[in-house]
Amino acid sequence: MGDAQVSSRLYVARSRSVAARKLGDEMLIMSGRDSTLFTLDEVATILWEAADGWKPLEEIVEEKICKEFEVERGEALQDAVALVEGLAEHGILLLSSEPVGEPKLPGQVER
């Protein structure tokens, strides 16, 4: 269970057709596709902020979610996959089996 369901690496990138603003530990996102407003909780916000298209989801979960919330890796990864797939259905995130876009260098400002 858990890790077995993620047989290949999954890369996650933020959609460019959304507007996002962080308020406290939550992120407000408005879809450019249909003007739907989404509120991401603390965990979803961490995933959103780390979704650079170059770091695999499993590494994001290990480095950000497991350490922050002291949760078991398999369970956290399974939950993260379900979460990003749901956001991808709404056009909030882009999912790929290969890296997406250009790598972001440390200290580089996003445009």
N, C-alpha and C positions, 0 to 999 in steps of 0.2 A: 504494500500500500504506500501512499505518500510519494516517495522518490521514484518508484517504479512507473508512476503515471507520467512523469516528466522524462521521457526517453531521450529527447534531444534538448540541446540548449535553447532556451527561449530568451530572445532579446526584446526589450521593451523601450519604446521611445514615446515622448509626448507628441501629441498631434499639434500641428501649427495652426489648425483652424479652431482654436479655442482661446478664450481669455481666462487667465487664472490670477487670483489674488489670495495671499495667505493671511488669515486672521487667527492669531494665536497658534494653536497646534493643528488647525484645520485649514483646508484649502477650498476656496470657492471657484468653481469652473463653469464657464458658460460655453456651450457648444455653439460654434459658428454655423453649424449645419441647420439646427432647428431652434436655437436660442433657449434650449433647455438648461436649467441651472442645476449643478451637482454640488453637494457638500461632501468632501472627503474627510473621514475621520483621521486620527493621528497616524495610524498604520498606513492607510491608503495615501496620506500626504507624504510619508517617508518614501513609499514606492514611487509616487509621482515625481518627487524631487530627484530621486536617483535614476529615473528612467532616461538615460542618456543615449540609448540605442547601442551602446558598446559594451556595457557590463551585463553579463547574463543574469537573469532573474534569480537563479540559485545563489549567485555571489551576493547580490543585493540582500537577499533574505538572510544569508549567513552573517554578513557584515553589519547590517543595519537592524533587522528585525529580531533575530535570535539574541543578539547581545543586549539590545535595548529592553526587550520584554521577557527575557529568560524563558523562551518557548522552545520546544523540541523542533529540530530542523525539518523533519518530514512533515509534521503537521503544519508548520509555518509555511513551507513551500507549497503544500497542497492548497492552503487558504489563499496564498498570494496568487497562484495560478488562476483560481476561480475569480478572484478580485480583478486581476488585469484582463482576463477574458471578458468579464462583464463590462469593464470600462471600454474595451476595444469594440464591443458591440455598439456602443454609443458614440464611437469615433473620438473618444477622449485620449486613448492610447493606441499606439501602433505595435503590433506583434510580428516578430519575424524569427525564423530559425537561423538567420545570419545577422551580423551586425548591421545597424541601420545608420545612414548618414555619415558625417565626418567625426572622427574622434575629437573630444574636447580636451585641450591641454590644461594642466593645472593652472589655476588663476585666470584662465580665459573667460571673458565675459560673453554670455549668450546674447545673440542678436535677435 
